[in-house]
Amino acid sequence: MIVFLDTSALLKLFVAEANSALVREIVSQSAVVVACVLTYVEARSALTRKRRGGELTQEEHARAVSTFESQWPSYAVVELPFSLVRAAAVVAERHALRGYDAVQLASAIEFQAQYGERVTFVSADQRLCAAAAAEGLDAA
């Protein structure tokens, strides 16, 4: 199985949140984990917000960042050329998505098209998962 993790799903690998165990299980069953290059900055930003907001201690934050950094090279990363940005704009309009959500979804669609294998799109956002399913991806 190939899984595409948006930032909300990827964070569940590094921080205990609702459905973290489910995301870990999905990832453990996957042959390939895919993420958009923008997920890197979104994840680091989210981890820092959690530390500043008191959800993570300094030690928990450092451990989460370290684990994230060590795992990032193992992911298949979808780069962001302008053609993908343009595709994201179309997806945003079609499904009334926020900008970065559309980029995440367009990245998963692009990966599936390039590699010709079904991709399971994983997100904590059910509306985004519904859009993924409408675009021909499996959604979790």
Z-matrix of the N, CA and C atoms (Angstrom, degrees):
N
C 1 1.456
C 2 1.529 1 108.29
N 3 1.325 2 115.35 1 140.39
C 4 1.460 3 122.62 2 174.05
C 5 1.520 4 107.00 3 -106.07
N 6 1.335 5 117.00 4 126.26
C 7 1.460 6 120.49 5 178.55
C 8 1.519 7 110.16 6 -117.98
N 9 1.305 8 114.53 7 137.57
C 10 1.457 9 122.49 8 173.46
C 11 1.517 10 106.60 9 -107.18
N 12 1.323 11 116.72 10 121.97
C 13 1.464 12 121.35 11 179.19
C 14 1.521 13 109.89 12 -104.46
N 15 1.316 14 116.69 13 122.56
C 16 1.458 15 117.45 14 169.43
C 17 1.528 16 106.75 15 -78.38
N 18 1.298 17 117.57 16 177.02
C 19 1.464 18 120.76 17 -174.04
C 20 1.521 19 111.93 18 -61.87
N 21 1.313 20 117.61 19 -40.15
C 22 1.464 21 119.80 20 -178.75
C 23 1.520 22 111.55 21 -62.22
N 24 1.312 23 117.58 22 -34.99
C 25 1.468 24 121.53 23 178.31
C 26 1.525 25 110.87 24 -78.14
N 27 1.306 26 116.90 25 -43.12
C 28 1.465 27 120.60 26 -178.31
C 29 1.527 28 111.48 27 -60.56
N 30 1.322 29 117.37 28 -39.04
C 31 1.466 30 120.80 29 -179.98
C 32 1.518 31 112.19 30 -59.24
N 33 1.319 32 116.74 31 -29.87
C 34 1.461 33 121.16 32 -178.89
C 35 1.529 34 112.06 33 -65.96
N 36 1.319 35 117.13 34 -14.89
C 37 1.467 36 120.58 35 175.19
C 38 1.530 37 111.91 36 -77.80
N 39 1.330 38 116.81 37 -19.58
C 40 1.462 39 121.34 38 -172.41
C 41 1.522 40 114.09 39 -117.76
N 42 1.336 41 116.25 40 -15.25
C 43 1.460 42 121.95 41 -178.42
C 44 1.524 43 107.85 42 -135.44
N 45 1.312 44 116.63 43 134.73
C 46 1.463 45 120.46 44 178.39
C 47 1.525 46 109.09 45 -70.82
N 48 1.314 47 115.75 46 112.93
C 49 1.457 48 123.13 47 178.71
C 50 1.526 49 107.86 48 -137.44
N 51 1.313 50 116.22 49 173.81
C 52 1.462 51 120.00 50 173.68
C 53 1.522 52 108.87 51 -56.92
N 54 1.304 53 116.52 52 133.71
C 55 1.462 54 124.64 53 178.70
C 56 1.529 55 115.18 54 71.21
N 57 1.334 56 118.07 55 12.98
C 58 1.470 57 120.06 56 175.59
C 59 1.526 58 111.13 57 -59.02
N 60 1.323 59 116.82 58 -42.62
C 61 1.470 60 120.20 59 -179.11
C 62 1.526 61 110.62 60 -63.01
N 63 1.321 62 117.43 61 -39.02
C 64 1.457 63 121.15 62 178.51
C 65 1.525 64 111.08 63 -63.14
N 66 1.322 65 116.89 64 -45.90
C 67 1.469 66 120.23 65 179.71
C 68 1.523 67 110.08 66 -63.93
N 69 1.318 68 117.55 67 -42.23
C 70 1.468 69 120.18 68 177.49
C 71 1.532 70 111.00 69 -60.21
N 72 1.321 71 116.64 70 -40.93
C 73 1.471 72 120.95 71 178.60
C 74 1.526 73 110.87 72 -63.68
N 75 1.322 74 117.09 73 -45.02
C 76 1.467 75 121.28 74 178.38
C 77 1.520 76 109.84 75 -59.94
N 78 1.319 77 116.82 76 -46.20
C 79 1.471 78 121.05 77 -179.43
C 80 1.522 79 110.70 78 -63.94
N 81 1.322 80 117.28 79 -39.22
C 82 1.463 81 120.07 80 -179.08
C 83 1.527 82 112.16 81 -64.73
N 84 1.323 83 117.15 82 -24.13
C 85 1.456 84 121.54 83 179.82
C 86 1.523 85 113.00 84 -93.50
N 87 1.320 86 116.92 85 -0.77
C 88 1.465 87 119.71 86 -174.87
C 89 1.526 88 111.64 87 -94.16
N 90 1.313 89 114.42 88 149.71
C 91 1.458 90 121.01 89 174.83
C 92 1.526 91 110.17 90 -86.01
N 93 1.338 92 115.83 91 -32.14
C 94 1.463 93 121.60 92 -177.32
C 95 1.523 94 108.04 93 -139.55
N 96 1.337 95 115.69 94 135.59
C 97 1.464 96 122.04 95 173.10
C 98 1.525 97 106.44 96 -111.08
N 99 1.323 98 115.54 97 127.21
C 100 1.464 99 122.29 98 -175.96
C 101 1.521 100 109.05 99 -116.56
N 102 1.326 101 115.65 100 143.80
C 103 1.465 102 121.54 101 175.02
C 104 1.520 103 108.98 102 -145.68
N 105 1.304 104 116.02 103 153.39
C 106 1.466 105 122.05 104 173.85
C 107 1.525 106 108.39 105 -78.34
N 108 1.305 107 117.06 106 146.65
C 109 1.461 108 121.19 107 -179.90
C 110 1.533 109 111.54 108 -56.87
N 111 1.331 110 118.46 109 -31.41
C 112 1.465 111 121.00 110 179.12
C 113 1.526 112 112.35 111 -67.06
N 114 1.318 113 116.65 112 -20.94
C 115 1.461 114 120.54 113 179.30
C 116 1.517 115 110.59 114 -61.51
N 117 1.323 116 116.89 115 -30.39
C 118 1.462 117 120.53 116 179.49
C 119 1.529 118 110.33 117 -56.66
N 120 1.305 119 117.13 118 -54.62
C 121 1.474 120 120.04 119 -177.53
C 122 1.525 121 110.82 120 -71.09
N 123 1.330 122 117.86 121 -37.00
C 124 1.460 123 119.63 122 178.35
C 125 1.533 124 111.18 123 -62.55
N 126 1.326 125 117.30 124 -41.20
C 127 1.469 126 120.83 125 -179.39
C 128 1.521 127 110.99 126 -67.23
N 129 1.322 128 116.73 127 -46.97
C 130 1.467 129 119.09 128 179.46
C 131 1.521 130 110.59 129 -61.53
N 132 1.328 131 117.49 130 -40.19
C 133 1.454 132 121.98 131 178.45
C 134 1.527 133 110.40 132 -63.88
N 135 1.321 134 117.13 133 -45.03
C 136 1.472 135 121.22 134 -178.99
C 137 1.521 136 110.99 135 -63.54
N 138 1.326 137 117.22 136 -41.22
C 139 1.465 138 119.87 137 178.44
C 140 1.526 139 110.91 138 -62.73
N 141 1.317 140 117.12 139 -40.34
C 142 1.459 141 121.04 140 178.58
C 143 1.533 142 111.02 141 -67.10
N 144 1.340 143 117.02 142 -40.09
C 145 1.475 144 119.86 143 176.70
C 146 1.527 145 110.47 144 -61.66
N 147 1.322 146 116.80 145 -38.98
C 148 1.467 147 120.26 146 178.94
C 149 1.534 148 110.59 147 -65.21
N 150 1.313 149 117.19 148 -37.54
C 151 1.470 150 120.17 149 177.54
C 152 1.523 151 109.87 150 -68.27
N 153 1.302 152 117.18 151 -47.58
C 154 1.468 153 120.34 152 -179.00
C 155 1.525 154 112.10 153 -65.27
N 156 1.330 155 115.91 154 -31.00
C 157 1.458 156 120.35 155 -180.00
C 158 1.519 157 113.57 156 -84.56
N 159 1.330 158 117.26 157 -0.21
C 160 1.447 159 120.87 158 177.16
C 161 1.521 160 115.16 159 86.37
N 162 1.333 161 118.08 160 2.90
C 163 1.468 162 120.36 161 178.15
C 164 1.526 163 111.70 162 -75.26
N 165 1.327 164 116.88 163 -25.23
C 166 1.457 165 122.60 164 177.50
C 167 1.521 166 109.23 165 -126.71
N 168 1.320 167 116.25 166 140.00
C 169 1.455 168 119.80 167 171.09
C 170 1.525 169 108.37 168 -74.92
N 171 1.318 170 115.84 169 169.28
C 172 1.465 171 119.73 170 177.07
C 173 1.534 172 110.04 171 -58.58
N 174 1.321 173 116.66 172 -41.37
C 175 1.467 174 121.18 173 -179.96
C 176 1.527 175 111.48 174 -66.39
N 177 1.328 176 117.47 175 -43.60
C 178 1.472 177 121.18 176 178.40
C 179 1.525 178 110.59 177 -63.32
N 180 1.336 179 115.32 178 -40.38
C 181 1.463 180 120.00 179 178.02
C 182 1.525 181 110.54 180 -62.46
N 183 1.316 182 116.66 181 -48.13
C 184 1.465 183 120.55 182 -179.43
C 185 1.529 184 110.88 183 -60.59
N 186 1.312 185 116.86 184 -41.49
C 187 1.472 186 120.75 185 179.25
C 188 1.531 187 110.75 186 -65.69
N 189 1.326 188 117.02 187 -43.37
C 190 1.467 189 120.84 188 179.52
C 191 1.526 190 111.29 189 -63.38
N 192 1.328 191 116.89 190 -43.73
C 193 1.465 192 120.70 191 179.07
C 194 1.529 193 110.18 192 -64.42
N 195 1.306 194 116.96 193 -43.41
C 196 1.462 195 120.80 194 179.67
C 197 1.530 196 111.66 195 -61.70
N 198 1.317 197 116.34 196 -44.29
C 199 1.464 198 120.53 197 178.99
C 200 1.528 199 110.39 198 -65.85
N 201 1.318 200 116.50 199 -43.50
C 202 1.466 201 120.99 200 177.03
C 203 1.522 202 110.22 201 -57.65
N 204 1.323 203 116.91 202 -49.30
C 205 1.469 204 121.29 203 -178.94
C 206 1.529 205 111.59 204 -60.82
N 207 1.324 206 117.06 205 -38.26
C 208 1.462 207 119.53 206 -179.15
C 209 1.527 208 111.78 207 -72.44
N 210 1.333 209 117.64 208 -28.87
C 211 1.464 210 120.51 209 -178.85
C 212 1.526 211 113.88 210 -89.39
N 213 1.320 212 117.93 211 -26.31
C 214 1.463 213 120.96 212 -175.90
C 215 1.535 214 112.93 213 -51.05
N 216 1.333 215 120.26 214 -44.35
C 217 1.477 216 119.29 215 -179.26
C 218 1.532 217 114.68 216 -62.08
N 219 1.320 218 117.41 217 -17.72
C 220 1.462 219 119.76 218 -179.97
C 221 1.527 220 112.89 219 -82.63
N 222 1.324 221 117.88 220 -9.89
C 223 1.456 222 121.41 221 -178.54
C 224 1.528 223 110.50 222 -87.02
N 225 1.320 224 115.72 223 147.27
C 226 1.465 225 120.38 224 169.06
C 227 1.528 226 105.35 225 -79.49
N 228 1.308 227 116.73 226 121.56
C 229 1.466 228 120.62 227 -174.02
C 230 1.527 229 110.04 228 -107.38
N 231 1.318 230 115.76 229 126.83
C 232 1.456 231 122.05 230 176.53
C 233 1.527 232 107.30 231 -87.54
N 234 1.318 233 115.75 232 118.53
C 235 1.460 234 121.04 233 178.12
C 236 1.527 235 109.04 234 -74.72
N 237 1.318 236 116.89 235 175.43
C 238 1.461 237 120.56 236 -171.45
C 239 1.533 238 112.49 237 -127.26
N 240 1.320 239 117.28 238 72.86
C 241 1.465 240 118.64 239 173.75
C 242 1.534 241 109.87 240 -74.08
N 243 1.321 242 116.41 241 166.79
C 244 1.464 243 119.71 242 -177.87
C 245 1.522 244 111.80 243 -60.88
N 246 1.321 245 118.33 244 -32.74
C 247 1.469 246 120.09 245 178.50
C 248 1.530 247 111.01 246 -59.21
N 249 1.319 248 117.32 247 -35.25
C 250 1.461 249 120.76 248 178.11
C 251 1.531 250 110.73 249 -75.11
N 252 1.312 251 117.17 250 -35.96
C 253 1.467 252 121.14 251 175.24
C 254 1.531 253 109.45 252 -61.14
N 255 1.322 254 115.89 253 -42.62
C 256 1.472 255 119.97 254 178.29
C 257 1.531 256 110.62 255 -63.95
N 258 1.331 257 117.25 256 -42.27
C 259 1.475 258 120.96 257 177.63
C 260 1.531 259 110.18 258 -62.74
N 261 1.315 260 116.68 259 -37.43
C 262 1.470 261 120.89 260 178.29
C 263 1.526 262 110.59 261 -64.36
N 264 1.308 263 117.38 262 -37.25
C 265 1.466 264 120.52 263 178.43
C 266 1.528 265 110.62 264 -62.56
N 267 1.325 266 116.00 265 -40.50
C 268 1.468 267 120.50 266 178.61
C 269 1.529 268 110.05 267 -65.42
N 270 1.329 269 116.37 268 -44.41
C 271 1.470 270 121.02 269 179.21
C 272 1.527 271 110.17 270 -64.06
N 273 1.332 272 116.79 271 -39.26
C 274 1.472 273 120.58 272 178.49
C 275 1.525 274 110.64 273 -60.63
N 276 1.313 275 116.01 274 -44.42
C 277 1.463 276 119.74 275 179.85
C 278 1.524 277 111.35 276 -67.13
N 279 1.326 278 116.50 277 -42.37
C 280 1.473 279 121.02 278 -176.78
C 281 1.527 280 111.97 279 -63.06
N 282 1.349 281 116.49 280 -37.34
C 283 1.462 282 120.06 281 -173.75
C 284 1.532 283 113.78 282 -115.70
N 285 1.328 284 117.47 283 8.56
C 286 1.466 285 122.69 284 -178.86
C 287 1.531 286 111.02 285 53.62
N 288 1.346 287 115.49 286 50.90
C 289 1.464 288 121.44 287 -178.49
C 290 1.522 289 111.16 288 -97.22
N 291 1.327 290 115.00 289 155.63
C 292 1.466 291 120.36 290 170.30
C 293 1.522 292 108.12 291 -68.99
N 294 1.320 293 116.34 292 159.81
C 295 1.458 294 122.36 293 -173.97
C 296 1.522 295 114.84 294 -53.96
N 297 1.337 296 117.10 295 -56.80
C 298 1.468 297 118.81 296 -176.58
C 299 1.522 298 111.77 297 -69.55
N 300 1.335 299 118.40 298 -30.28
C 301 1.461 300 119.80 299 174.51
C 302 1.521 301 109.76 300 -62.22
N 303 1.319 302 116.80 301 -41.74
C 304 1.462 303 121.26 302 178.70
C 305 1.527 304 111.10 303 -64.82
N 306 1.321 305 117.19 304 -37.95
C 307 1.467 306 120.65 305 177.09
C 308 1.520 307 110.12 306 -64.10
N 309 1.321 308 117.08 307 -42.52
C 310 1.469 309 120.88 308 177.94
C 311 1.526 310 109.66 309 -59.27
N 312 1.323 311 116.64 310 -50.07
C 313 1.453 312 120.86 311 -177.49
C 314 1.526 313 111.44 312 -64.90
N 315 1.305 314 117.56 313 -44.57
C 316 1.470 315 120.52 314 178.76
C 317 1.529 316 110.85 315 -61.59
N 318 1.321 317 117.29 316 -34.77
C 319 1.465 318 120.89 317 177.77
C 320 1.523 319 111.18 318 -64.66
N 321 1.319 320 116.36 319 -42.06
C 322 1.468 321 120.26 320 178.34
C 323 1.524 322 110.91 321 -66.30
N 324 1.315 323 116.69 322 -42.09
C 325 1.469 324 121.21 323 178.02
C 326 1.525 325 109.59 324 -60.92
N 327 1.312 326 116.56 325 -44.76
C 328 1.468 327 121.87 326 179.71
C 329 1.526 328 111.09 327 -61.91
N 330 1.324 329 116.53 328 -43.88
C 331 1.464 330 119.72 329 -179.96
C 332 1.525 331 110.08 330 -62.10
N 333 1.332 332 116.69 331 -45.10
C 334 1.463 333 120.15 332 179.87
C 335 1.532 334 110.64 333 -61.84
N 336 1.317 335 117.57 334 -41.95
C 337 1.461 336 121.49 335 179.92
C 338 1.529 337 111.39 336 -65.18
N 339 1.326 338 116.86 337 -41.34
C 340 1.465 339 120.59 338 -178.09
C 341 1.514 340 112.63 339 -68.59
N 342 1.315 341 117.08 340 -39.22
C 343 1.461 342 120.33 341 -172.69
C 344 1.521 343 113.58 342 -101.41
N 345 1.323 344 117.26 343 -7.32
C 346 1.445 345 121.40 344 172.92
C 347 1.518 346 115.61 345 64.56
N 348 1.310 347 117.77 346 19.27
C 349 1.458 348 121.62 347 177.16
C 350 1.524 349 108.62 348 -121.01
N 351 1.337 350 115.49 349 149.27
C 352 1.459 351 120.18 350 179.26
C 353 1.521 352 110.48 351 -60.50
N 354 1.301 353 115.01 352 138.41
C 355 1.458 354 122.28 353 177.55
C 356 1.519 355 107.88 354 -116.07
N 357 1.327 356 116.01 355 134.97
C 358 1.451 357 121.93 356 173.03
C 359 1.520 358 108.06 357 -97.01
N 360 1.313 359 116.98 358 118.33
C 361 1.462 360 123.70 359 -179.05
C 362 1.516 361 108.17 360 -89.88
N 363 1.330 362 116.43 361 124.02
C 364 1.460 363 121.13 362 -177.40
C 365 1.530 364 109.07 363 -117.46
N 366 1.319 365 114.87 364 125.89
C 367 1.460 366 121.71 365 179.60
C 368 1.522 367 108.74 366 -152.67
N 369 1.312 368 116.52 367 152.85
C 370 1.459 369 121.37 368 173.17
C 371 1.526 370 110.94 369 -79.07
N 372 1.320 371 117.07 370 -12.67
C 373 1.462 372 123.39 371 -177.55
C 374 1.533 373 109.32 372 -91.07
N 375 1.316 374 116.57 373 106.94
C 376 1.463 375 120.81 374 -176.46
C 377 1.529 376 112.57 375 -65.72
N 378 1.307 377 116.89 376 -32.09
C 379 1.470 378 120.21 377 177.15
C 380 1.525 379 110.54 378 -65.45
N 381 1.321 380 115.91 379 -39.87
C 382 1.457 381 120.73 380 177.55
C 383 1.530 382 110.42 381 -68.16
N 384 1.316 383 117.73 382 -38.47
C 385 1.458 384 121.45 383 175.87
C 386 1.531 385 110.73 384 -62.85
N 387 1.322 386 116.98 385 -39.35
C 388 1.472 387 120.29 386 177.37
C 389 1.528 388 110.69 387 -63.55
N 390 1.330 389 116.83 388 -40.25
C 391 1.463 390 120.31 389 176.91
C 392 1.523 391 110.70 390 -64.79
N 393 1.336 392 116.60 391 -39.28
C 394 1.470 393 120.83 392 177.49
C 395 1.526 394 110.80 393 -60.89
N 396 1.316 395 115.96 394 -44.77
C 397 1.465 396 120.22 395 179.15
C 398 1.539 397 110.35 396 -62.74
N 399 1.335 398 116.69 397 -40.83
C 400 1.466 399 120.65 398 178.81
C 401 1.521 400 111.36 399 -64.72
N 402 1.325 401 117.19 400 -25.49
C 403 1.464 402 121.95 401 179.06
C 404 1.528 403 112.85 402 -89.98
N 405 1.337 404 117.05 403 5.37
C 406 1.454 405 119.70 404 175.03
C 407 1.515 406 116.09 405 93.91
N 408 1.311 407 116.64 406 12.58
C 409 1.461 408 120.63 407 175.54
C 410 1.526 409 108.88 408 -97.67
N 411 1.316 410 116.56 409 155.14
C 412 1.449 411 119.13 410 166.94
C 413 1.528 412 105.68 411 -76.27
N 414 1.311 413 118.19 412 148.84
C 415 1.466 414 120.25 413 -177.28
C 416 1.524 415 109.62 414 -132.34
N 417 1.334 416 114.11 415 140.43
C 418 1.469 417 120.05 416 179.04
C 419 1.514 418 109.39 417 -133.09
